[in-house]
């Protein structure tokens, strides 16, 4: 899909929602091209990751390995720092 189109982000968001239907909001959270997979245990996390990655492969969507982070105790997601315990804090934008 060409990303120069004015409605491309909304279209891509809808594609991601269709691809991850059933697991979105249960074990993964999606905003356009950001996908966060959350689990309580390591074994559960591996199952959730396998499910998400399988669905992305089946939809012929690809990931850039250098932009992926796996098994992190805390992550940046949509301007927030989210910890493994579910606590989050807002990250202020950097000044230029």
C-alpha positions as CSV (number, residue, x, y, z in Angstrom):
1,X,0.0,0.0,0.0
2,X,1.5,3.4,-0.9
3,X,1.9,5.5,2.2
4,X,1.5,8.8,0.4
5,X,-2.2,8.5,0.6
6,X,-4.2,10.6,3.1
7,X,-6.1,7.6,4.5
8,X,-3.3,5.1,4.5
9,X,-2.8,5.1,8.3
10,X,-6.5,4.4,9.0
11,X,-6.5,1.7,6.3
12,X,-3.4,0.0,7.8
13,X,-4.9,0.3,11.3
14,X,-8.0,-1.6,10.1
15,X,-5.8,-4.2,8.4
16,X,-3.9,-4.8,11.7
17,X,-7.2,-5.0,13.6
18,X,-8.5,-7.7,11.2
19,X,-5.3,-9.7,11.3
20,X,-5.1,-9.6,15.1
21,X,-8.8,-10.0,15.8
22,X,-9.4,-12.2,18.8
23,X,-6.0,-11.6,20.4
24,X,-6.2,-7.8,20.3
25,X,-7.0,-6.4,23.8
26,X,-6.5,-9.9,25.3
27,X,-2.8,-10.4,24.8
28,X,-1.7,-7.7,22.3
29,X,-2.3,-4.0,21.8
30,X,-2.0,-2.4,18.4
31,X,-1.7,1.2,17.2
32,X,-1.0,1.4,13.5
33,X,2.4,-0.3,13.2
34,X,3.2,-0.6,16.9
35,X,2.3,-4.0,18.4
36,X,2.7,-4.7,22.1
37,X,2.4,-8.3,23.3
38,X,1.8,-8.7,27.1
39,X,1.7,-11.8,29.2
40,X,1.9,-12.8,32.8
41,X,4.4,-15.7,32.5
42,X,7.2,-16.6,30.1
43,X,5.5,-19.6,28.7
44,X,2.3,-17.6,28.1
45,X,4.3,-14.9,26.4
46,X,5.9,-17.4,24.0
47,X,2.4,-18.7,23.1
48,X,1.1,-15.1,22.6
49,X,4.2,-14.2,20.5
50,X,3.8,-17.3,18.3
51,X,0.2,-16.5,17.7
52,X,0.8,-12.8,16.8
53,X,3.8,-13.7,14.5
54,X,1.9,-16.5,12.8
55,X,-1.0,-14.2,12.1
56,X,1.3,-11.5,10.7
57,X,3.1,-14.1,8.5
58,X,-0.2,-15.5,7.2
59,X,-1.3,-11.9,6.3
60,X,2.0,-11.5,4.4
61,X,3.1,-8.6,6.8
62,X,6.8,-8.3,7.6
63,X,8.7,-7.0,10.6
64,X,12.0,-5.2,10.6
65,X,14.1,-7.1,13.1
66,X,16.1,-4.0,14.2
67,X,12.8,-2.3,15.2
68,X,11.6,-5.3,17.3
69,X,12.2,-5.8,21.0
70,X,11.4,-9.1,22.7
71,X,11.1,-10.0,26.3
72,X,11.7,-6.5,27.7
73,X,10.8,-5.8,31.4
74,X,9.7,-2.3,30.3
75,X,8.9,-0.7,27.0
76,X,8.1,2.7,25.4
77,X,4.6,2.5,23.9
78,X,2.7,5.5,22.5
79,X,4.6,8.0,24.6
80,X,4.5,6.0,27.8
81,X,7.0,3.8,29.7
82,X,5.2,0.6,30.6
83,X,6.7,-1.8,33.2
84,X,6.2,-5.5,33.6
85,X,3.9,-4.8,36.5
86,X,1.6,-2.8,34.3
87,X,2.6,0.6,35.8
88,X,3.1,3.4,33.3
89,X,4.5,6.9,33.3
90,X,4.2,9.5,30.6
91,X,7.4,10.3,28.7
92,X,7.8,14.0,27.9
93,X,8.9,14.8,24.3
94,X,12.5,15.7,23.8
95,X,13.4,19.4,23.2
96,X,15.3,20.1,20.0
